[in-house]
Amino acid sequence: MTAKEPETTEHFGYEIIRDYVLSDILGKHENDVLYWAGKSLARKFPLFSLDEAADFFSQAGFGELVTEKTGKDETVFVLRPFKLDNRCFKLEAGFLAQQQQKISGYLTEAYDEVLTKKKLVRITLKTDLREQV
């Protein structure tokens, strides 16, 4: 066999769906749909505290999640995903935003920033303490 065999990992099936199937189906709407899908996923798997998010991320195969900074209206997480290249992290951002919104009772949005050289994703949650939900 002359063709290089693809590397398979325990996350291979997840990666196929996440990196190829979803992006083909969603096209230019991938970011928006995955963000809202993350929020919907959070409603189906509610956490009592954001401290539980790291375990959920590990079990879901999203990667290693660590809280970098917590403030009054902002929380910053660092995600070390199993795969970084050519991937959108709006699903994870939406999931965290919805969990924080449910826990705090205030409108919360998330912003993700891929730091390729550091091989991590920074997810910042911004909570609007003037707008209760």
N, CA, C and O atoms as a Tinker XYZ file with bonds, in Angstrom:
   532  protein
     1  N      0.849000   -1.167000    0.000000    73     2
     2  CA     0.000000    0.000000    0.000000    64     1     3
     3  C      0.896000    1.232000    0.000000    63     2     4     5
     4  O      1.733000    1.400000    0.887000    81     3
     5  N      0.717000    2.092000   -0.998000    73     3     6
     6  CA     1.575000    3.268000   -1.110000    64     5     7
     7  C      0.981000    4.509000   -0.464000    63     6     8     9
     8  O      1.721000    5.411000   -0.072000    81     7
     9  N     -0.308000    4.570000   -0.350000    73     7    10
    10  CA    -0.933000    5.741000    0.283000    64     9    11
    11  C     -0.704000    5.693000    1.784000    63    10    12    13
    12  O     -0.733000    4.630000    2.404000    81    11
    13  N     -0.480000    6.857000    2.344000    73    11    14
    14  CA    -0.273000    6.938000    3.788000    64    13    15
    15  C     -1.593000    6.665000    4.507000    63    14    16    17
    16  O     -2.625000    7.252000    4.181000    81    15
    17  N     -1.544000    5.775000    5.479000    73    15    18
    18  CA    -2.721000    5.450000    6.272000    64    17    19
    19  C     -3.053000    6.641000    7.168000    63    18    20    21
    20  O     -2.156000    7.211000    7.789000    81    19
    21  N     -4.341000    7.030000    7.245000    73    19    22
    22  CA    -4.680000    8.136000    8.150000    64    21    23
    23  C     -4.481000    7.729000    9.596000    63    22    24    25
    24  O     -4.738000    6.589000    9.984000    81    23
    25  N     -4.018000    8.684000   10.383000    73    23    26
    26  CA    -3.850000    8.422000   11.815000    64    25    27
    27  C     -5.225000    8.343000   12.457000    63    26    28    29
    28  O     -6.056000    9.233000   12.272000    81    27
    29  N     -5.460000    7.290000   13.202000    73    27    30
    30  CA    -6.728000    7.198000   13.906000    64    29    31
    31  C     -6.471000    7.364000   15.390000    63    30    32    33
    32  O     -5.481000    6.882000   15.940000    81    31
    33  N     -7.386000    8.053000   16.005000    73    31    34
    34  CA    -7.311000    8.277000   17.441000    64    33    35
    35  C     -8.659000    7.892000   18.023000    63    34    36    37
    36  O     -9.590000    7.562000   17.289000    81    35
    37  N     -8.757000    7.936000   19.321000    73    35    38
    38  CA   -10.035000    7.647000   19.960000    64    37    39
    39  C    -11.075000    8.703000   19.614000    63    38    40    41
    40  O    -12.265000    8.491000   19.847000    81    39
    41  N    -10.653000    9.832000   19.065000    73    39    42
    42  CA   -11.550000   10.926000   18.710000    64    41    43
    43  C    -11.819000   10.995000   17.209000    63    42    44    45
    44  O    -12.403000   11.969000   16.735000    81    43
    45  N    -11.409000    9.991000   16.464000    73    43    46
    46  CA   -11.467000   10.029000   15.005000    64    45    47
    47  C    -12.885000   10.253000   14.475000    63    46    48    49
    48  O    -13.085000   11.093000   13.598000    81    47
    49  N    -13.859000    9.522000   14.988000    73    47    50
    50  CA   -15.239000    9.671000   14.535000    64    49    51
    51  C    -15.774000   11.063000   14.801000    63    50    52    53
    52  O    -16.434000   11.665000   13.954000    81    51
    53  N    -15.479000   11.566000   15.992000    73    51    54
    54  CA   -15.889000   12.918000   16.375000    64    53    55
    55  C    -15.247000   13.940000   15.428000    63    54    56    57
    56  O    -15.906000   14.879000   14.984000    81    55
    57  N    -13.969000   13.751000   15.126000    73    55    58
    58  CA   -13.258000   14.687000   14.264000    64    57    59
    59  C    -13.821000   14.694000   12.851000    63    58    60    61
    60  O    -13.907000   15.754000   12.231000    81    59
    61  N    -14.203000   13.540000   12.333000    73    59    62
    62  CA   -14.788000   13.482000   10.990000    64    61    63
    63  C    -16.068000   14.303000   10.942000    63    62    64    65
    64  O    -16.262000   15.112000   10.035000    81    63
    65  N    -16.936000   14.093000   11.919000    73    63    66
    66  CA   -18.196000   14.832000   11.944000    64    65    67
    67  C    -17.945000   16.320000   12.148000    63    66    68    69
    68  O    -18.506000   17.153000   11.435000    81    67
    69  N    -17.118000   16.646000   13.104000    73    67    70
    70  CA   -16.865000   18.040000   13.475000    64    69    71
    71  C    -16.147000   18.811000   12.371000    63    70    72    73
    72  O    -16.511000   19.949000   12.073000    81    71
    73  N    -15.133000   18.204000   11.763000    73    71    74
    74  CA   -14.283000   18.939000   10.830000    64    73    75
    75  C    -14.721000   18.863000    9.374000    63    74    76    77
    76  O    -14.376000   19.737000    8.578000    81    75
    77  N    -15.469000   17.839000    9.020000    73    75    78
    78  CA   -15.826000   17.671000    7.612000    64    77    79
    79  C    -17.332000   17.715000    7.369000    63    78    80    81
    80  O    -17.810000   18.496000    6.547000    81    79
    81  N    -18.072000   16.878000    8.082000    73    79    82
    82  CA   -19.509000   16.792000    7.834000    64    81    83
    83  C    -20.208000   18.102000    8.177000    63    82    84    85
    84  O    -20.924000   18.662000    7.346000    81    83
    85  N    -20.002000   18.593000    9.401000    73    83    86
    86  CA   -20.684000   19.822000    9.822000    64    85    87
    87  C    -20.308000   21.027000    8.966000    63    86    88    89
    88  O    -21.173000   21.814000    8.582000    81    87
    89  N    -19.022000   21.169000    8.669000    73    87    90
    90  CA   -18.621000   22.334000    7.878000    64    89    91
    91  C    -19.204000   22.267000    6.473000    63    90    92    93
    92  O    -19.538000   23.306000    5.904000    81    91
    93  N    -19.336000   21.064000    5.894000    73    91    94
    94  CA   -19.964000   20.930000    4.575000    64    93    95
    95  C    -21.444000   21.275000    4.632000    63    94    96    97
    96  O    -21.952000   21.974000    3.755000    81    95
    97  N    -22.131000   20.799000    5.643000    73    95    98
    98  CA   -23.568000   21.032000    5.767000    64    97    99
    99  C    -23.869000   22.493000    6.083000    63    98   100   101
   100  O    -24.771000   23.088000    5.494000    81    99
   101  N    -23.115000   23.068000    7.011000    73    99   102
   102  CA   -23.415000   24.417000    7.499000    64   101   103
   103  C    -22.843000   25.525000    6.626000    63   102   104   105
   104  O    -23.372000   26.636000    6.606000    81   103
   105  N    -21.769000   25.230000    5.907000    73   103   106
   106  CA   -21.173000   26.219000    5.020000    64   105   107
   107  C    -20.831000   27.508000    5.718000    63   106   108   109
   108  O    -20.202000   27.501000    6.776000    81   107
   109  N    -21.244000   28.628000    5.126000    73   107   110
   110  CA   -20.892000   29.946000    5.669000    64   109   111
   111  C    -21.590000   30.250000    6.988000    63   110   112   113
   112  O    -21.241000   31.218000    7.663000    81   111
   113  N    -22.576000   29.432000    7.365000    73   111   114
   114  CA   -23.303000   29.651000    8.619000    64   113   115
   115  C    -22.732000   28.830000    9.777000    63   114   116   117
   116  O    -23.304000   28.810000   10.867000    81   115
   117  N    -21.618000   28.161000    9.543000    73   115   118
   118  CA   -21.047000   27.259000   10.546000    64   117   119
   119  C    -20.845000   27.936000   11.900000    63   118   120   121
   120  O    -21.257000   27.390000   12.924000    81   119
   121  N    -20.225000   29.099000   11.926000    73   119   122
   122  CA   -19.948000   29.769000   13.204000    64   121   123
   123  C    -21.219000   30.071000   13.986000    63   122   124   125
   124  O    -21.310000   29.766000   15.175000    81   123
   125  N    -22.200000   30.671000   13.315000    73   123   126
   126  CA   -23.449000   31.026000   13.996000    64   125   127
   127  C    -24.195000   29.798000   14.492000    63   126   128   129
   128  O    -24.647000   29.766000   15.636000    81   127
   129  N    -24.327000   28.794000   13.647000    73   127   130
   130  CA   -25.088000   27.598000   14.016000    64   129   131
   131  C    -24.402000   26.842000   15.152000    63   130   132   133
   132  O    -25.071000   26.377000   16.074000    81   131
   133  N    -23.079000   26.713000   15.097000    73   131   134
   134  CA   -22.375000   26.002000   16.165000    64   133   135
   135  C    -22.463000   26.750000   17.493000    63   134   136   137
   136  O    -22.550000   26.117000   18.545000    81   135
   137  N    -22.441000   28.071000   17.465000    73   135   138
   138  CA   -22.579000   28.850000   18.706000    64   137   139
   139  C    -23.929000   28.552000   19.347000    63   138   140   141
   140  O    -24.006000   28.269000   20.543000    81   139
   141  N    -24.999000   28.617000   18.543000    73   139   142
   142  CA   -26.341000   28.357000   19.075000    64   141   143
   143  C    -26.524000   26.894000   19.439000    63   142   144   145
   144  O    -27.276000   26.576000   20.360000    81   143
   145  N    -25.844000   25.997000   18.728000    73   143   146
   146  CA   -25.892000   24.576000   19.083000    64   145   147
   147  C    -25.218000   24.352000   20.434000    63   146   148   149
   148  O    -25.669000   23.519000   21.220000    81   147
   149  N    -24.147000   25.084000   20.707000    73   147   150
   150  CA   -23.475000   24.996000   22.000000    64   149   151
   151  C    -24.385000   25.464000   23.122000    63   150   152   153
   152  O    -24.404000   24.871000   24.201000    81   151
   153  N    -25.143000   26.531000   22.869000    73   151   154
   154  CA   -26.089000   27.025000   23.869000    64   153   155
   155  C    -27.187000   25.987000   24.117000    63   154   156   157
   156  O    -27.592000   25.760000   25.257000    81   155
   157  N    -27.658000   25.367000   23.048000    73   155   158
   158  CA   -28.686000   24.333000   23.170000    64   157   159
   159  C    -28.151000   23.122000   23.927000    63   158   160   161
   160  O    -28.850000   22.544000   24.758000    81   159
   161  N    -26.919000   22.744000   23.639000    73   159   162
   162  CA   -26.277000   21.627000   24.330000    64   161   163
   163  C    -26.172000   21.905000   25.831000    63   162   164   165
   164  O    -26.350000   21.001000   26.647000    81   163
   165  N    -25.886000   23.147000   26.186000    73   163   166
   166  CA   -25.785000   23.532000   27.599000    64   165   167
   167  C    -27.127000   23.397000   28.307000    63   166   168   169
   168  O    -27.177000   23.081000   29.496000    81   167
   169  N    -28.201000   23.632000   27.586000    73   167   170
   170  CA   -29.530000   23.477000   28.188000    64   169   171
   171  C    -29.853000   22.004000   28.441000    63   170   172   173
   172  O    -30.593000   21.670000   29.366000    81   171
   173  N    -29.294000   21.138000   27.612000    73   171   174
   174  CA   -29.522000   19.694000   27.760000    64   173   175
   175  C    -28.606000   19.065000   28.813000    63   174   176   177
   176  O    -28.934000   18.026000   29.386000    81   175
   177  N    -27.465000   19.695000   29.060000    73   175   178
   178  CA   -26.493000   19.213000   30.041000    64   177   179
   179  C    -26.140000   20.343000   31.002000    63   178   180   181
   180  O    -25.012000   20.836000   30.993000    81   179
   181  N    -27.099000   20.756000   31.833000    73   179   182
   182  CA   -26.848000   21.901000   32.721000    64   181   183
   183  C    -25.828000   21.587000   33.810000    63   182   184   185
   184  O    -25.800000   20.490000   34.366000    81   183
   185  N    -25.004000   22.566000   34.092000    73   183   186
   186  CA   -24.015000   22.470000   35.162000    64   185   187
   187  C    -24.497000   23.307000   36.335000    63   186   188   189
   188  O    -25.220000   24.285000   36.143000    81   187
   189  N    -24.108000   22.939000   37.538000    73   187   190
   190  CA   -24.463000   23.708000   38.716000    64   189   191
   191  C    -23.452000   24.817000   38.973000    63   190   192   193
   192  O    -23.749000   25.802000   39.648000    81   191
   193  N    -22.249000   24.639000   38.423000    73   191   194
   194  CA   -21.164000   25.593000   38.604000    64   193   195
   195  C    -20.242000   25.494000   37.396000    63   194   196   197
   196  O    -20.108000   24.425000   36.801000    81   195
   197  N    -19.610000   26.598000   37.035000    73   195   198
   198  CA   -18.654000   26.543000   35.924000    64   197   199
   199  C    -17.427000   25.708000   36.271000    63   198   200   201
   200  O    -16.658000   25.341000   35.383000    81   199
   201  N    -17.240000   25.408000   37.543000    73   199   202
   202  CA   -16.142000   24.529000   37.948000    64   201   203
   203  C    -16.316000   23.123000   37.352000    63   202   204   205
   204  O    -15.339000   22.394000   37.181000    81   203
   205  N    -17.551000   22.751000   37.039000    73   203   206
   206  CA   -17.840000   21.439000   36.454000    64   205   207
   207  C    -17.537000   21.385000   34.959000    63   206   208   209
   208  O    -17.501000   20.299000   34.379000    81   207
   209  N    -17.320000   22.531000   34.330000    73   207   210
   210  CA   -17.126000   22.598000   32.882000    64   209   211
   211  C    -15.898000   21.814000   32.423000    63   210   212   213
   212  O    -15.931000   21.187000   31.364000    81   211
   213  N    -14.833000   21.838000   33.189000    73   211   214
   214  CA   -13.608000   21.127000   32.795000    64   213   215
   215  C    -13.871000   19.629000   32.646000    63   214   216   217
   216  O    -13.415000   19.013000   31.683000    81   215
   217  N    -14.602000   19.045000   33.589000    73   215   218
   218  CA   -14.924000   17.622000   33.496000    64   217   219
   219  C    -15.806000   17.339000   32.287000    63   218   220   221
   220  O    -15.596000   16.356000   31.576000    81   219
   221  N    -16.791000   18.198000   32.056000    73   219   222
   222  CA   -17.662000   18.012000   30.901000    64   221   223
   223  C    -16.852000   18.069000   29.608000    63   222   224   225
   224  O    -17.015000   17.213000   28.739000    81   223
   225  N    -15.992000   19.059000   29.475000    73   223   226
   226  CA   -15.178000   19.202000   28.266000    64   225   227
   227  C    -14.307000   17.972000   28.038000    63   226   228   229
   228  O    -14.168000   17.508000   26.906000    81   227
   229  N    -13.734000   17.455000   29.085000    73   227   230
   230  CA   -12.905000   16.255000   28.977000    64   229   231
   231  C    -13.728000   15.057000   28.516000    63   230   232   233
   232  O    -13.327000   14.334000   27.604000    81   231
   233  N    -14.878000   14.853000   29.149000    73   231   234
   234  CA   -15.737000   13.722000   28.806000    64   233   235
   235  C    -16.309000   13.841000   27.398000    63   234   236   237
   236  O    -16.486000   12.832000   26.716000    81   235
   237  N    -16.598000   15.060000   26.958000    73   235   238
   238  CA   -17.172000   15.283000   25.635000    64   237   239
   239  C    -16.125000   15.229000   24.524000    63   238   240   241
   240  O    -16.473000   15.211000   23.344000    81   239
   241  N    -14.842000   15.203000   24.900000    73   239   242
   242  CA   -13.785000   15.177000   23.900000    64   241   243
   243  C    -13.446000   16.546000   23.341000    63   242   244   245
   244  O    -12.822000   16.650000   22.285000    81   243
   245  N    -13.854000   17.609000   24.049000    73   243   246
   246  CA   -13.557000   18.966000   23.592000    64   245   247
   247  C    -12.114000   19.357000   23.881000    63   246   248   249
   248  O    -11.548000   20.198000   23.182000    81   247
   249  N    -11.514000   18.752000   24.905000    73   247   250
   250  CA   -10.148000   19.083000   25.290000    64   249   251
   251  C    -10.064000   19.449000   26.760000    63   250   252   253
   252  O    -11.009000   19.269000   27.527000    81   251
   253  N     -8.906000   19.968000   27.126000    73   251   254
   254  CA    -8.645000   20.344000   28.518000    64   253   255
   255  C     -9.000000   21.811000   28.721000    63   254   256   257
   256  O     -8.459000   22.687000   28.045000    81   255
   257  N     -9.914000   22.075000   29.656000    73   255   258
   258  CA   -10.385000   23.435000   29.931000    64   257   259
   259  C     -9.904000   23.880000   31.294000    63   258   260   261
   260  O    -10.044000   23.157000   32.280000    81   259
   261  N     -9.331000   25.089000   31.348000    73   259   262
   262  CA    -8.832000   25.656000   32.594000    64   261   263
   263  C     -9.327000   27.096000   32.691000    63   262   264   265
   264  O     -9.331000   27.828000   31.701000    81   263
   265  N     -9.742000   27.492000   33.886000    73   263   266
   266  CA   -10.123000   28.886000   34.111000    64   265   267
   267  C     -8.851000   29.710000   34.258000    63   266   268   269
   268  O     -8.012000   29.423000   35.111000    81   267
   269  N     -8.714000   30.730000   33.426000    73   267   270
   270  CA    -7.534000   31.587000   33.472000    64   269   271
   271  C     -7.757000   32.794000   34.375000    63   270   272   273
   272  O     -6.869000   33.191000   35.129000    81   271
   273  N     -8.972000   33.381000   34.289000    73   271   274
   274  CA    -9.240000   34.589000   35.056000    64   273   275
   275  C    -10.740000   34.701000   35.299000    63   274   276   277
   276  O    -11.548000   34.437000   34.409000    81   275
   277  N    -11.096000   35.093000   36.512000    73   275   278
   278  CA   -12.496000   35.315000   36.843000    64   277   279
   279  C    -12.645000   36.713000   37.422000    63   278   280   281
   280  O    -11.917000   37.106000   38.334000    81   279
   281  N    -13.595000   37.453000   36.879000    73   279   282
   282  CA   -13.870000   38.797000   37.372000    64   281   283
   283  C    -15.359000   38.973000   37.563000    63   282   284   285
   284  O    -16.140000   38.035000   37.404000    81   283
   285  N    -15.738000   40.188000   37.905000    73   283   286
   286  CA   -17.139000   40.506000   38.191000    64   285   287
   287  C    -18.043000   40.230000   36.984000    63   286   288   289
   288  O    -19.098000   39.612000   37.125000    81   287
   289  N    -17.627000   40.686000   35.809000    73   287   290
   290  CA   -18.452000   40.517000   34.617000    64   289   291
   291  C    -17.715000   39.827000   33.463000    63   290   292   293
   292  O    -18.172000   39.855000   32.320000    81   291
   293  N    -16.580000   39.212000   33.771000    73   291   294
   294  CA   -15.800000   38.542000   32.726000    64   293   295
   295  C    -15.102000   37.309000   33.294000    63   294   296   297
   296  O    -14.519000   37.349000   34.377000    81   295
   297  N    -15.174000   36.222000   32.543000    73   295   298
   298  CA   -14.456000   34.998000   32.885000    64   297   299
   299  C    -13.700000   34.551000   31.647000    63   298   300   301
   300  O    -14.254000   34.528000   30.548000    81   299
   301  N    -12.436000   34.195000   31.825000    73   299   302
   302  CA   -11.606000   33.774000   30.703000    64   301   303
   303  C    -11.169000   32.332000   30.935000    63   302   304   305
   304  O    -10.643000   31.982000   31.992000    81   303
   305  N    -11.402000   31.505000   29.914000    73   303   306
   306  CA   -10.987000   30.106000   29.946000    64   305   307
   307  C     -9.912000   29.877000   28.907000    63   306   308   309
   308  O     -9.851000   30.569000   27.890000    81   307
   309  N     -9.068000   28.899000   29.172000    73   307   310
   310  CA    -8.101000   28.427000   28.192000    64   309   311
   311  C     -8.465000   26.985000   27.874000    63   310   312   313
   312  O     -8.590000   26.144000   28.764000    81   311
   313  N     -8.631000   26.722000   26.585000    73   311   314
   314  CA    -8.955000   25.382000   26.111000    64   313   315
   315  C     -7.777000   24.839000   25.315000    63   314   316   317
   316  O     -7.290000   25.480000   24.384000    81   315
   317  N     -7.331000   23.656000   25.691000    73   315   318
   318  CA    -6.301000   22.953000   24.926000    64   317   319
   319  C     -7.005000   21.782000   24.248000    63   318   320   321
   320  O     -7.131000   20.698000   24.819000    81   319
   321  N     -7.464000   22.022000   23.010000    73   319   322
   322  CA    -8.227000   20.984000   22.314000    64   321   323
   323  C     -7.327000   19.869000   21.815000    63   322   324   325
   324  O     -6.113000   20.033000   21.692000    81   323
   325  N     -7.949000   18.727000   21.531000    73   323   326
   326  CA    -7.194000   17.605000   20.984000    64   325   327
   327  C     -6.722000   17.931000   19.575000    63   326   328   329
   328  O     -5.693000   17.428000   19.124000    81   327
   329  N     -7.480000   18.774000   18.882000    73   327   330
   330  CA    -7.102000   19.209000   17.544000    64   329   331
   331  C     -7.416000   20.686000   17.420000    63   330   332   333
   332  O     -8.483000   21.135000   17.837000    81   331
   333  N     -6.496000   21.440000   16.853000    73   331   334
   334  CA    -6.666000   22.887000   16.741000    64   333   335
   335  C     -6.834000   23.330000   15.292000    63   334   336   337
   336  O     -7.589000   24.261000   15.008000    81   335
   337  N     -6.140000   22.675000   14.385000    73   335   338
   338  CA    -6.089000   23.110000   12.992000    64   337   339
   339  C     -7.450000   23.079000   12.315000    63   338   340   341
   340  O     -8.205000   22.113000   12.428000    81   339
   341  N     -7.740000   24.170000   11.606000    73   339   342
   342  CA    -8.952000   24.277000   10.782000    64   341   343
   343  C    -10.235000   23.942000   11.526000    63   342   344   345
   344  O    -11.129000   23.310000   10.963000    81   343
   345  N    -10.332000   24.348000   12.756000    73   343   346
   346  CA   -11.530000   24.056000   13.539000    64   345   347
   347  C    -12.104000   25.340000   14.120000    63   346   348   349
   348  O    -11.375000   26.244000   14.529000    81   347
   349  N    -13.417000   25.394000   14.142000    73   347   350
   350  CA   -14.164000   26.492000   14.739000    64   349   351
   351  C    -14.488000   26.089000   16.182000    63   350   352   353
   352  O    -14.829000   24.932000   16.425000    81   351
   353  N    -14.393000   26.995000   17.123000    73   351   354
   354  CA   -14.652000   26.686000   18.532000    64   353   355
   355  C    -15.882000   27.412000   19.066000    63   354   356   357
   356  O    -15.983000   27.692000   20.260000    81   355
   357  N    -16.805000   27.709000   18.176000    73   355   358
   358  CA   -18.041000   28.384000   18.572000    64   357   359
   359  C    -18.951000   27.473000   19.388000    63   358   360   361
   360  O    -19.690000   27.958000   20.244000    81   359
   361  N    -18.915000   26.172000   19.145000    73   359   362
   362  CA   -19.729000   25.222000   19.917000    64   361   363
   363  C    -19.350000   25.315000   21.396000    63   362   364   365
   364  O    -20.221000   25.428000   22.258000    81   363
   365  N    -18.069000   25.267000   21.680000    73   363   366
   366  CA   -17.569000   25.339000   23.046000    64   365   367
   367  C    -17.872000   26.701000   23.676000    63   366   368   369
   368  O    -18.242000   26.788000   24.847000    81   367
   369  N    -17.709000   27.762000   22.878000    73   367   370
   370  CA   -17.978000   29.113000   23.372000    64   369   371
   371  C    -19.459000   29.269000   23.726000    63   370   372   373
   372  O    -19.792000   29.801000   24.785000    81   371
   373  N    -20.336000   28.811000   22.848000    73   371   374
   374  CA   -21.766000   28.894000   23.115000    64   373   375
   375  C    -22.174000   28.093000   24.340000    63   374   376   377
   376  O    -23.022000   28.520000   25.124000    81   375
   377  N    -21.561000   26.927000   24.494000    73   375   378
   378  CA   -21.847000   26.077000   25.655000    64   377   379
   379  C    -21.507000   26.818000   26.950000    63   378   380   381
   380  O    -22.316000   26.856000   27.877000    81   379
   381  N    -20.321000   27.399000   27.011000    73   379   382
   382  CA   -19.900000   28.117000   28.219000    64   381   383
   383  C    -20.742000   29.365000   28.465000    63   382   384   385
   384  O    -21.072000   29.677000   29.609000    81   383
   385  N    -21.090000   30.081000   27.396000    73   383   386
   386  CA   -21.905000   31.289000   27.547000    64   385   387
   387  C    -23.253000   30.944000   28.161000    63   386   388   389
   388  O    -23.714000   31.626000   29.076000    81   387
   389  N    -23.886000   29.888000   27.660000    73   387   390
   390  CA   -25.202000   29.520000   28.180000    64   389   391
   391  C    -25.120000   29.028000   29.622000    63   390   392   393
   392  O    -25.998000   29.331000   30.430000    81   391
   393  N    -24.083000   28.279000   29.948000    73   391   394
   394  CA   -23.935000   27.811000   31.332000    64   393   395
   395  C    -23.791000   28.997000   32.277000    63   394   396   397
   396  O    -24.440000   29.045000   33.322000    81   395
   397  N    -22.933000   29.961000   31.908000    73   395   398
   398  CA   -22.734000   31.145000   32.761000    64   397   399
   399  C    -24.021000   31.947000   32.878000    63   398   400   401
   400  O    -24.351000   32.444000   33.954000    81   399
   401  N    -24.743000   32.074000   31.778000    73   399   402
   402  CA   -25.995000   32.830000   31.787000    64   401   403
   403  C    -27.009000   32.170000   32.711000    63   402   404   405
   404  O    -27.693000   32.858000   33.468000    81   403
   405  N    -27.114000   30.837000   32.659000    73   403   406
   406  CA   -28.047000   30.105000   33.524000    64   405   407
   407  C    -27.651000   30.239000   34.993000    63   406   408   409
   408  O    -28.501000   30.441000   35.860000    81   407
   409  N    -26.371000   30.126000   35.258000    73   407   410
   410  CA   -25.884000   30.178000   36.640000    64   409   411
   411  C    -26.012000   31.582000   37.229000    63   410   412   413
   412  O    -26.432000   31.745000   38.374000    81   411
   413  N    -25.650000   32.587000   36.445000    73   411   414
   414  CA   -25.648000   33.962000   36.967000    64   413   415
   415  C    -27.006000   34.653000   36.880000    63   414   416   417
   416  O    -27.319000   35.522000   37.693000    81   415
   417  N    -27.805000   34.264000   35.896000    73   415   418
   418  CA   -29.085000   34.930000   35.685000    64   417   419
   419  C    -28.974000   36.200000   34.865000    63   418   420   421
   420  O    -29.941000   36.954000   34.752000    81   419
   421  N    -27.795000   36.447000   34.287000    73   419   422
   422  CA   -27.570000   37.637000   33.470000    64   421   423
   423  C    -27.136000   37.231000   32.068000    63   422   424   425
   424  O    -26.493000   36.200000   31.873000    81   423
   425  N    -27.502000   38.062000   31.097000    73   423   426
   426  CA   -27.131000   37.826000   29.713000    64   425   427
   427  C    -25.617000   37.665000   29.590000    63   426   428   429
   428  O    -24.856000   38.495000   30.089000    81   427
   429  N    -25.187000   36.598000   28.927000    73   427   430
   430  CA   -23.753000   36.331000   28.765000    64   429   431
   431  C    -23.465000   35.913000   27.327000    63   430   432   433
   432  O    -24.200000   35.122000   26.733000    81   431
   433  N    -22.394000   36.454000   26.787000    73   431   434
   434  CA   -21.924000   36.083000   25.456000    64   433   435
   435  C    -20.475000   35.637000   25.568000    63   434   436   437
   436  O    -19.765000   36.004000   26.505000    81   435
   437  N    -20.047000   34.834000   24.591000    73   435   438
   438  CA   -18.672000   34.325000   24.603000    64   437   439
   439  C    -17.966000   34.667000   23.296000    63   438   440   441
   440  O    -18.578000   34.732000   22.230000    81   439
   441  N    -16.674000   34.880000   23.415000    73   439   442
   442  CA   -15.816000   35.177000   22.279000    64   441   443
   443  C    -14.621000   34.232000   22.335000    63   442   444   445
   444  O    -13.990000   34.074000   23.381000    81   443
   445  N    -14.318000   33.611000   21.207000    73   443   446
   446  CA   -13.184000   32.687000   21.187000    64   445   447
   447  C    -12.064000   33.255000   20.332000    63   446   448   449
   448  O    -12.294000   33.950000   19.343000    81   447
   449  N    -10.845000   32.936000   20.746000    73   447   450
   450  CA    -9.653000   33.401000   20.051000    64   449   451
   451  C     -8.685000   32.224000   19.955000    63   450   452   453
   452  O     -8.213000   31.715000   20.972000    81   451
   453  N     -8.395000   31.797000   18.736000    73   451   454
   454  CA    -7.470000   30.687000   18.516000    64   453   455
   455  C     -6.049000   31.240000   18.521000    63   454   456   457
   456  O     -5.710000   32.122000   17.732000    81   455
   457  N     -5.227000   30.711000   19.420000    73   455   458
   458  CA    -3.818000   31.111000   19.518000    64   457   459
   459  C     -2.986000   29.945000   18.997000    63   458   460   461
   460  O     -2.538000   29.092000   19.764000    81   459
   461  N     -2.790000   29.921000   17.697000    73   459   462
   462  CA    -2.172000   28.789000   17.008000    64   461   463
   463  C     -0.780000   28.470000   17.531000    63   462   464   465
   464  O     -0.459000   27.302000   17.753000    81   463
   465  N      0.049000   29.484000   17.731000    73   463   466
   466  CA     1.423000   29.242000   18.183000    64   465   467
   467  C      1.470000   28.608000   19.566000    63   466   468   469
   468  O      2.357000   27.806000   19.858000    81   467
   469  N      0.514000   28.969000   20.415000    73   467   470
   470  CA     0.459000   28.405000   21.768000    64   469   471
   471  C     -0.369000   27.114000   21.822000    63   470   472   473
   472  O     -0.422000   26.438000   22.850000    81   471
   473  N     -1.015000   26.787000   20.693000    73   471   474
   474  CA    -1.843000   25.585000   20.574000    64   473   475
   475  C     -2.974000   25.560000   21.600000    63   474   476   477
   476  O     -3.222000   24.554000   22.266000    81   475
   477  N     -3.654000   26.716000   21.701000    73   475   478
   478  CA    -4.782000   26.809000   22.623000    64   477   479
   479  C     -5.818000   27.778000   22.097000    63   478   480   481
   480  O     -5.588000   28.522000   21.144000    81   479
   481  N     -6.961000   27.744000   22.748000    73   479   482
   482  CA    -8.061000   28.644000   22.424000    64   481   483
   483  C     -8.424000   29.386000   23.702000    63   482   484   485
   484  O     -8.600000   28.772000   24.754000    81   483
   485  N     -8.533000   30.689000   23.610000    73   483   486
   486  CA    -8.970000   31.495000   24.758000    64   485   487
   487  C    -10.439000   31.825000   24.531000    63   486   488   489
   488  O    -10.809000   32.380000   23.496000    81   487
   489  N    -11.270000   31.480000   25.507000    73   487   490
   490  CA   -12.706000   31.765000   25.429000    64   489   491
   491  C    -13.032000   32.753000   26.539000    63   490   492   493
   492  O    -12.841000   32.468000   27.721000    81   491
   493  N    -13.529000   33.922000   26.137000    73   491   494
   494  CA   -13.853000   34.977000   27.081000    64   493   495
   495  C    -15.364000   35.109000   27.192000    63   494   496   497
   496  O    -16.056000   35.300000   26.192000    81   495
   497  N    -15.869000   35.005000   28.416000    73   495   498
   498  CA   -17.289000   35.198000   28.688000    64   497   499
   499  C    -17.502000   36.615000   29.195000    63   498   500   501
   500  O    -16.843000   37.043000   30.142000    81   499
   501  N    -18.412000   37.339000   28.575000    73   499   502
   502  CA   -18.760000   38.700000   28.986000    64   501   503
   503  C    -20.196000   38.664000   29.482000    63   502   504   505
   504  O    -21.106000   38.288000   28.743000    81   503
   505  N    -20.395000   39.054000   30.727000    73   503   506
   506  CA   -21.712000   39.054000   31.332000    64   505   507
   507  C    -22.196000   40.489000   31.484000    63   506   508   509
   508  O    -21.486000   41.335000   32.028000    81   507
   509  N    -23.408000   40.764000   31.001000    73   507   510
   510  CA   -24.008000   42.094000   31.102000    64   509   511
   511  C    -24.818000   42.133000   32.389000    63   510   512   513
   512  O    -25.936000   41.620000   32.439000    81   511
   513  N    -24.261000   42.736000   33.424000    73   511   514
   514  CA   -24.896000   42.765000   34.734000    64   513   515
   515  C    -26.097000   43.710000   34.801000    63   514   516   517
   516  O    -26.741000   43.837000   35.842000    81   515
   517  N    -26.389000   44.368000   33.683000    73   515   518
   518  CA   -27.563000   45.237000   33.618000    64   517   519
   519  C    -28.759000   44.519000   33.014000    63   518   520   521
   520  O    -29.877000   45.033000   33.064000    81   519
   521  N    -28.540000   43.332000   32.442000    73   519   522
   522  CA   -29.614000   42.644000   31.730000    64   521   523
   523  C    -29.847000   41.242000   32.279000    63   522   524   525
   524  O    -29.138000   40.294000   31.942000    81   523
   525  N    -30.864000   41.138000   33.136000    73   523   526
   526  CA   -31.227000   39.837000   33.687000    64   525   527
   527  C    -32.021000   39.051000   32.650000    63   526   528   529
   528  O    -32.725000   39.614000   31.811000    81   527
   529  N    -31.883000   37.732000   32.738000    73   527   530
   530  CA   -32.637000   36.860000   31.820000    64   529   531
   531  C    -33.681000   36.061000   32.570000    63   530   532
   532  O    -34.410000   35.275000   31.964000    81   531
